[in-house]
């Protein structure tokens, strides 16, 4: 390689398309994630190209300044007023012009395999798990079944459906058969602990299940025993040989009495009720 070409390669910025927004209730968290990526990766040698998806999954190329200046409602309103969404052809052309794509969308469309499937079909390189893994992992009930089939320990769980007439019986049987006095109710496909509740009786569990359905957080809900003990989070990456590598575990310390759990507020809002220990 000549010195001239080598200098040009050094001067060329590594370009990352950063996908944020999306149709789910977690759009605000997605924006925070995207801003964090900008804060930590943006540099003289790395160019971040933000792309925002609105609630109808329409894509807009936005500036760094716009990413920092708006909340989800502002984005959807202002973009619709001032800009036109990218066509699929224009979006694909833009995504293929960068070195790699980084999905930072939370919830449906971003974590359930939809955007990953789109990128795979268009043969666009991206960071993160493939569409099939995302689809299985995003569905908590299906993920639980898959892990159990692979020989990993999982808690017992029951699936409740929005139009089922058997939900009351399923909940009552679950409490009785598992001999529990505390359980967790949550949407089957959601993240950021939105719609996750700690309950102490079958009637309370059924009430929270109906609340999830009434707010259309999901059309399915999961009931499982409350797991007592220490809580940890571990990030798993894949190395160049295709093998899983676990990063250093972190312990999440908080008091679980009086129905308290590691919920949305404790995850994302300032609080003195949670402490993190790394290494655990």
DOTORMAR-83327 format. One record per residue: x, y, z of N, C-alpha, C in turn; residue in three letters. Coordinates in steps of 0.02 Angstrom, whole numbers, padded with zeros to 5 digits, always signed. Atoms other than C-alpha are relative to their C-alpha. Layout:
DOTORMAR-83327
XYZXYZXYZALA ...
end
This chain:
DOTORMAR-83327
+00042-00060+00000+00000+00000+00000+00044+00062+00000UNK -00040-00060+00004+00070+00170-00049-00012+00045+00061UNK +00008-00046-00057+00097+00306+00083-00061+00045-00009UNK +00057-00045+00013-00035+00414-00003-00066-00034+00017UNK +00062+00038-00015-00171+00279+00006-00006-00013+00074UNK +00001+00013-00073-00121+00238+00185-00024+00061+00038UNK +00021-00062-00034-00141+00421+00237-00075+00012-00011UNK +00072-00011+00015-00312+00429+00151-00042-00046+00043UNK +00037+00047-00042-00369+00273+00245-00001+00023+00072UNK -00001-00025-00068-00313+00350+00408-00047+00059+00009UNK +00041-00060-00004-00407+00510+00368-00075-00016-00008UNK +00070+00019+00011-00567+00418+00319-00034-00016+00067UNK +00037+00013-00062-00695+00420+00459-00037-00067-00005UNK +00041+00060-00005-00777+00259+00515-00071+00024+00013UNK +00068-00026-00004-00963+00290+00489-00048-00052+00028UNK +00048+00043-00033-01098+00216+00600-00070+00030-00007UNK +00070-00021+00002-01284+00229+00562-00033-00021+00066UNK +00029+00012-00066-01371+00245+00731-00076+00004-00006UNK +00073+00004+00007-01554+00188+00728-00033+00011+00068UNK +00033-00016-00064-01665+00263+00863-00074+00014-00011UNK +00072-00013+00004-01847+00298+00903-00040-00065+00000UNK +00041+00060+00006-01972+00167+00847-00070+00009+00026UNK +00071-00006-00017-02157+00132+00881-00018-00017+00072UNK +00019+00026-00065-02147+00062+01058-00003+00053+00054UNK +00003-00045-00058-02177+00140+01229+00069+00019+00025UNK -00068-00010-00023-01989+00136+01252+00040+00049-00044UNK -00035-00046+00045-01949+00270+01122+00043+00050+00037UNK -00039-00048-00039-01891+00392+01255+00066-00029+00023UNK -00061+00034-00021-01766+00265+01321+00047-00011-00059UNK -00040+00008+00061-01709+00233+01143+00039+00064-00016UNK -00034-00064+00012-01669+00418+01123+00058+00009+00049UNK -00054-00006-00049-01568+00415+01284+00059-00045-00018UNK -00052+00046+00022-01472+00263+01220+00040+00029-00058UNK -00033-00029+00058-01435+00350+01056+00044+00058+00020UNK -00041-00056-00024-01374+00506+01145+00062-00024+00036UNK -00057+00028-00035-01261+00399+01253+00052-00026-00050UNK -00046+00024+00053-01187+00318+01096+00037+00059-00030UNK -00032-00060+00028-01155+00491+01024+00053+00028+00048UNK -00046-00027-00049-01073+00547+01185+00065-00040+00004UNK -00057+00043-00012-00957+00397+01195+00037-00022-00063UNK -00033+00024+00061-00920+00350+01014+00017+00056-00049UNK -00014-00054+00046-00928+00514+00921+00069+00030+00011UNK -00068-00026-00006-00751+00575+00884+00024+00024-00068UNK -00029-00023+00063-00635+00643+00751+00004-00056-00051UNK -00009+00058+00044-00617+00468+00679-00065-00039-00012UNK +00063+00036+00007-00797+00410+00697-00057+00049-00013UNK +00058-00042+00017-00949+00489+00614-00064-00038+00016UNK +00064+00031-00016-01119+00448+00688-00054+00031-00044UNK +00055-00022+00043-01266+00459+00568-00066-00021+00032UNK +00063+00019-00034-01429+00465+00671-00058-00007-00049UNK +00060+00012+00039-01585+00393+00591-00057-00014+00049UNK +00056+00006-00047-01750+00414+00684-00060-00032-00034UNK +00062+00032+00024-01902+00301+00660-00058+00024+00043UNK +00058-00024-00038-02071+00372+00708-00046-00058+00018UNK +00046+00052-00023-02221+00278+00777-00028-00043-00056UNK +00023+00039+00057-02269+00222+00602+00058-00034-00036UNK -00061+00033+00025-02092+00154+00573+00028+00035-00062UNK -00028-00039+00055-02052+00292+00448+00067+00027+00022UNK -00068-00019-00017-01868+00335+00442+00016+00071-00022UNK -00022-00067+00015-01793+00510+00448+00075+00006+00017UNK -00069-00015-00016-01611+00560+00437+00000+00066+00038UNK +00000-00060-00042-01584+00686+00578+00071+00019+00018UNK -00066-00024-00019-01439+00790+00638+00014-00017+00073UNK -00018+00011-00069-01344+00768+00800-00036+00049+00045UNK +00033-00052-00040-01419+00931+00863-00074-00018+00011UNK +00071+00019-00006-01596+00868+00828-00009-00058+00048UNK +00004+00057-00045-01561+00708+00922+00000+00022+00073UNK -00006-00024-00069-01517+00806+01079-00057+00046+00020UNK +00045-00055-00017-01654+00936+01067-00073-00019+00010UNK +00072+00017-00001-01817+00838+01064-00015-00062+00041UNK +00026+00062-00029-01921+00710+01156-00041-00036-00054UNK +00035+00036+00053-02020+00576+01060-00059+00036-00030UNK +00059-00036+00027-02179+00680+01044+00022+00057-00045UNK -00025-00055+00041-02080+00828+00979+00026-00026-00067UNK -00026+00029+00061-01991+00718+00852-00056-00014-00050UNK +00053+00020+00045-02149+00646+00779-00038+00060-00028UNK +00037-00059+00023-02236+00815+00770+00042+00043-00047UNK -00042-00046+00039-02091+00920+00705+00023-00031-00066UNK -00023+00032+00061-02028+00792+00580-00055-00002-00052UNK +00056+00004+00046-02200+00770+00505-00016+00068-00030UNK +00014-00067+00023-02217+00959+00490+00052+00026-00049UNK -00055-00031+00037-02047+00998+00415+00035-00045-00051UNK -00040+00044+00042-01975+00843+00333-00043-00056-00029UNK +00032+00059+00030-02022+00697+00222+00040-00061+00020UNK -00036+00061-00019-01980+00520+00276+00039-00027-00059UNK -00039+00032+00053-01849+00423+00180-00039-00056-00032UNK +00029+00058+00033-01913+00303+00050+00043-00061+00018UNK -00039+00060-00015-01859+00122+00073+00065-00001-00041UNK -00059-00002+00043-01739+00143-00073+00052+00048+00027UNK -00046-00050-00027-01662+00300+00002+00030-00023+00066UNK -00024+00025-00064-01650+00219+00174+00053-00053-00010UNK -00049+00053+00013-01561+00066+00105+00065+00028-00028UNK -00060-00032+00029-01442+00175+00004+00041+00034+00055UNK -00035-00033-00055-01400+00275+00160+00033-00051+00046UNK -00027+00051-00045-01375+00120+00267+00059-00037-00032UNK -00055+00033+00034-01262+00042+00136+00060+00046-00011UNK -00055-00048+00008-01157+00200+00128+00045+00004+00062UNK -00039-00002-00062-01096+00178+00308+00038-00065+00009UNK -00040+00060-00013-00975+00051+00380-00040-00053+00038UNK +00039+00047-00039-01097-00027+00502-00061+00036+00029UNK +00062-00027-00029-01272-00003+00574-00005-00022+00073UNK +00009+00016-00071-01306+00005+00761-00072+00014+00020UNK +00068-00011-00024-01488-00022+00811+00000+00018+00075UNK +00005-00021-00070-01525+00073+00972-00073+00011+00018UNK +00072-00005-00014-01714+00053+00968-00019-00052+00052UNK +00024+00045-00053-01797-00023+01121-00070-00023-00017UNK +00069+00025+00007-01953-00131+01120-00014-00027-00070UNK +00021+00029+00064-02052-00190+00968+00031+00039-00057UNK -00032-00024+00060-01975-00163+00797+00076+00005+00008UNK -00071-00007-00011-01804-00130+00875+00034-00061+00029UNK -00030+00056-00035-01777-00284+00983-00033-00068-00015UNK +00037+00062+00012-01900-00413+00917+00017-00034-00066UNK -00022+00031+00062-01808-00455+00756-00024+00034-00064UNK +00027-00032+00061-01904-00340+00637+00053+00040-00037UNK -00051-00042+00034-01767-00213+00600+00059-00044-00020UNK -00056+00045+00016-01636-00352+00605-00016-00040-00063UNK +00020+00037+00060-01734-00452+00475+00005+00044-00062UNK -00005-00047+00056-01745-00298+00364+00072+00009-00022UNK -00071-00010+00016-01557-00270+00375+00031-00062-00031UNK -00026+00063+00028-01520-00453+00342-00021-00009-00073UNK +00025+00008+00068-01629-00456+00187+00034+00047-00049UNK -00034-00049+00042-01541-00301+00121+00076-00009+00001UNK -00071+00016-00006-01371-00377+00163+00040+00059+00027UNK -00032-00057-00033-01325-00232+00277+00029-00024+00066UNK -00032+00021-00062-01200-00263+00417-00025+00041+00059UNK +00024-00036-00059-01261-00221+00591+00027-00032+00064UNK -00024+00023-00065-01213-00238+00774-00057-00034+00037UNK +00050+00033-00042-01306-00360+00887-00020-00068-00026UNK +00024+00067+00018-01397-00525+00878-00040+00001-00064UNK +00039+00006+00061-01480-00588+00720-00074-00001+00013UNK +00072-00007-00006-01666-00581+00686-00032-00059+00037UNK +00031+00058-00032-01706-00758+00742+00012+00000+00076UNK -00015-00003-00072-01617-00740+00910-00040+00055+00034UNK +00038-00056-00028-01701-00572+00939-00073-00018+00008UNK +00071+00019-00002-01872-00642+00899-00015-00046+00058UNK +00009+00047-00055-01852-00784+01024+00009+00034+00068UNK -00017-00030-00065-01772-00680+01162-00050+00054+00020UNK +00046-00056-00016-01896-00535+01150-00065-00026+00030UNK +00061+00031-00027-02044-00650+01185+00020-00037+00064UNK -00023+00028-00064-02019-00687+01370-00023-00073+00011UNK +00026+00068-00009-02128-00843+01368+00038-00049-00045UNK -00036+00042+00047-02044-00914+01213+00073-00007+00022UNK -00069+00003-00023-01872-00870+01283+00007-00048+00059UNK +00001+00045-00058-01914-00961+01445-00003-00073-00022UNK +00007+00069+00026-01967-01116+01349+00064-00023-00034UNK -00061+00018+00036-01812-01112+01239+00057-00016+00048UNK -00053+00011-00049-01693-01097+01387-00011-00067+00036UNK +00016+00062-00035-01783-01239+01475+00015-00061-00043UNK -00014+00055+00046-01770-01350+01321+00075-00011-00009UNK -00072+00006+00006-01583-01314+01315+00034-00023+00064UNK -00028+00026-00061-01561-01377+01492+00016+00051+00054UNK -00012-00051-00050-01553-01212+01586-00058+00003+00049UNK +00053-00007-00050-01648-01184+01747-00042+00061-00015UNK +00045-00056+00008-01801-01074+01726-00056-00006+00051UNK +00057+00000-00046-01943-01023+01840-00063-00024-00036UNK +00064+00018+00031-02116-01095+01808-00037+00064-00020UNK +00037-00059+00023-02228-00975+01712-00064-00022-00034UNK +00064+00012+00035-02404-00963+01643-00013+00057-00047UNK +00016-00049+00051-02462-00872+01488-00074+00016+00002UNK +00069-00022-00001-02621-00769+01493-00014+00042-00062UNK +00016-00033+00063-02709-00705+01338-00060+00047+00009UNK +00047-00055-00010-02815-00550+01318-00074-00022-00005UNK +00070+00019+00009-02976-00636+01259-00017-00068+00030UNK +00012+00066-00029-02958-00798+01356-00050+00006+00058UNK +00048+00002-00055-03099-00844+01475+00027-00041+00059UNK -00028+00043-00052-02982-00954+01577+00052+00036+00044UNK -00054-00035-00035-02867-00818+01647-00007-00005+00076UNK +00012+00003-00072-02946-00819+01820+00021-00068+00028UNK -00017+00068-00022-02928-01008+01836+00076-00012-00005UNK -00072+00008+00010-02749-01004+01767+00039+00032+00057UNK -00034-00037-00053-02696-00874+01895-00009-00035+00067UNK +00014+00033-00064-02780-00961+02042+00038-00066+00005UNK -00035+00064+00000-02707-01130+01993+00076+00010+00008UNK -00072-00013-00003-02534-01054+01973+00022+00015+00072UNK -00016-00016-00070-02533-00981+02149-00005-00062+00044UNK +00011+00059-00042-02601-01141+02224+00051-00055-00015UNK -00045+00055+00018-02492-01265+02128+00073+00014+00018UNK -00070-00018-00015-02330-01169+02157+00010+00022+00072UNK -00003-00016-00071-02374-01129+02338+00039+00066+00013UNK -00034-00065-00005-02322-00946+02321-00045+00053+00030UNK +00037-00057-00027-02373-00786+02407+00022+00066-00033UNK -00022-00059+00037-02282-00667+02291+00019-00021-00071UNK -00012+00017+00070-02273-00665+02101+00014+00063-00040UNK -00012-00055+00046-02226-00557+01953-00046-00007-00060UNK +00042-00003+00060-02347-00506+01814+00033+00049-00048UNK -00032-00045+00049-02277-00431+01654-00024-00015-00071UNK +00017+00013+00070-02313-00410+01468+00048-00052-00029UNK -00043+00051+00030-02247-00553+01362+00053+00030-00045UNK -00048-00031+00046-02162-00437+01238+00005+00074+00014UNK -00011-00070-00017-02103-00276+01315+00066+00004+00038UNK -00063-00007-00035-01946-00206+01395-00001+00059+00046UNK -00009-00057-00045-01879-00074+01514-00043-00005+00063UNK +00042+00013-00059-01988-00152+01651-00066+00038-00002UNK +00065-00033+00008-02140-00060+01582-00055-00053+00008UNK +00055+00046-00011-02297-00147+01646+00018-00060+00041UNK -00020+00055-00043-02203-00259+01768-00024+00015+00071UNK +00029-00010-00066-02291-00282+01936+00017-00057+00047UNK -00006+00050-00053-02256-00372+02099-00068-00006+00034UNK +00066+00011-00029-02415-00450+02168+00005-00052+00056UNK -00002+00044-00058-02458-00544+02328-00059-00048+00005UNK +00057+00046-00001-02617-00638+02284-00026-00011-00070UNK +00029+00015+00066-02712-00715+02140-00046+00056-00024UNK +00043-00055+00024-02845-00576+02136+00041+00061-00022UNK -00042-00057+00019-02709-00442+02131+00035-00014-00066UNK -00033+00018+00063-02618-00536+01992-00048+00008-00058UNK +00050-00005+00054-02778-00546+01888-00015+00073-00014UNK +00012-00072+00010-02807-00360+01916+00055+00031-00043UNK -00056-00028+00038-02633-00318+01848+00001-00027-00072UNK +00004+00029+00067-02655-00437+01701-00052+00039-00041UNK +00053-00037+00034-02817-00348+01655+00021+00072-00014UNK -00026-00068+00011-02730-00180+01675+00046+00002-00061UNK -00045+00004+00058-02595-00232+01550-00041-00005-00064UNK +00041+00008+00059-02730-00285+01428-00040+00064-00014UNK +00042-00060+00010-02837-00128+01454+00041+00057-00029UNK -00045-00053+00025-02687-00015+01417+00033-00020-00066UNK -00028+00027+00062-02643-00121+01264+00076+00000+00001UNK -00073+00009-00003-02466-00145+01327+00020-00063-00037UNK -00012+00063+00035-02480-00319+01255-00067-00038-00002UNK +00059+00042+00002-02610-00449+01209+00011-00066+00038UNK -00017+00058-00041-02521-00580+01315+00039+00023+00061UNK -00036-00017-00061-02455-00574+01493+00028-00064+00031UNK -00033+00058-00031-02342-00687+01595-00006+00006+00076UNK +00002+00005-00072-02362-00742+01775+00055-00049+00022UNK -00053+00043-00024-02211-00812+01867+00015+00016+00073UNK -00015-00013-00070-02152-00830+02048+00052+00055+00007UNK -00052-00049-00017-02053-00688+02126+00063-00039+00020UNK -00063+00035-00014-01871-00745+02130+00039+00038+00054UNK -00037-00032-00054-01790-00706+02296+00075-00013-00008UNK -00072+00008+00005-01603-00678+02304+00033+00062-00027UNK -00037-00056+00028-01470-00565+02230-00013+00006-00075UNK +00014-00012+00071-01494-00485+02060+00064+00023-00035UNK -00061-00015+00038-01356-00478+01930-00018+00015-00072UNK +00006-00010+00072-01336-00416+01753+00067-00016-00032UNK -00061+00020+00034-01209-00490+01632-00008+00011-00075UNK +00000-00011+00072-01170-00434+01455+00039-00056-00034UNK -00032+00054+00038-01130-00575+01333+00014+00024-00070UNK -00020-00019+00068-01033-00538+01174+00025-00063-00036UNK -00026+00054+00041-00978-00649+01031+00069+00020-00026UNK -00067-00017+00024-00792-00655+00991+00008-00020-00074UNK -00011+00011+00072-00714-00675+00818-00004-00074-00019UNK +00007+00072+00013-00721-00864+00836-00072-00024+00005UNK +00070+00018-00007-00908-00859+00863-00019-00027+00067UNK +00012+00027-00067-00894-00905+01046-00026+00055+00047UNK +00026-00050-00047-00991-00817+01186+00052+00018+00053UNK -00046-00024-00051-00888-00710+01304-00039+00045+00049UNK +00036-00038-00050-00962-00644+01467+00045+00055+00028UNK -00037-00054-00032-00907-00473+01529-00009-00005+00076UNK +00002+00003-00073-00883-00438+01714-00072+00012+00025UNK +00068-00009-00026-01050-00462+01807-00006+00061+00046UNK +00016-00055-00046-01131-00316+01899-00057-00022+00044UNK +00054+00015-00047-01238-00336+02054-00044+00062+00007UNK +00048-00053-00011-01395-00231+02071-00027-00008+00070UNK +00020+00005-00070-01427-00196+02254-00058+00047+00014UNK +00056-00039-00023-01596-00137+02315-00042-00042+00047UNK +00044+00035-00047-01725-00181+02447-00063-00022-00037UNK +00057+00028+00037-01864-00295+02381-00063-00005+00044UNK +00058+00005-00043-01983-00276+02528-00055+00047-00024UNK +00059-00041+00015-02157-00198+02514-00013+00004-00075UNK +00016+00003+00071-02175-00253+02333+00049+00035-00046UNK -00048-00037+00042-02022-00159+02272+00038-00048-00047UNK -00039+00037+00049-01933-00220+02115+00044+00049-00039UNK -00043-00042+00043-01803-00155+01991-00041+00022-00060UNK +00049-00021+00050-01935-00061+01892+00027+00056-00044UNK -00019-00052+00048-01933+00073+01757+00031+00060+00034UNK -00024-00059-00035-01911+00216+01880+00070-00011+00028UNK -00066+00014-00030-01764+00134+01968+00053-00011-00053UNK -00048+00012+00054-01683+00087+01803+00023+00065-00033UNK -00015-00056+00045-01691+00254+01714-00004+00069+00032UNK +00006-00066-00031-01728+00395+01837+00046+00003+00061UNK -00046-00007-00057-01613+00466+01972-00033-00026+00065UNK +00025+00027-00062-01634+00373+02136+00057-00021+00045UNK -00050+00025-00047-01539+00328+02293-00020-00068+00027UNK +00025+00065-00023-01634+00164+02311+00036-00059-00033UNK -00036+00053+00036-01518+00067+02194+00074+00013+00002UNK -00072-00003+00002-01333+00030+02205+00026-00053-00048UNK -00030+00047+00047-01225-00052+02072+00071-00018+00023UNK -00066+00024-00020-01072-00157+02112+00032-00037-00059UNK -00036+00032+00056-00949-00199+01972+00075+00005+00013UNK +00028+00068+00007-00867-00319+01985-00044-00019+00058UNK +00049+00020-00051-01005-00405+02081+00035-00034+00058UNK 
end
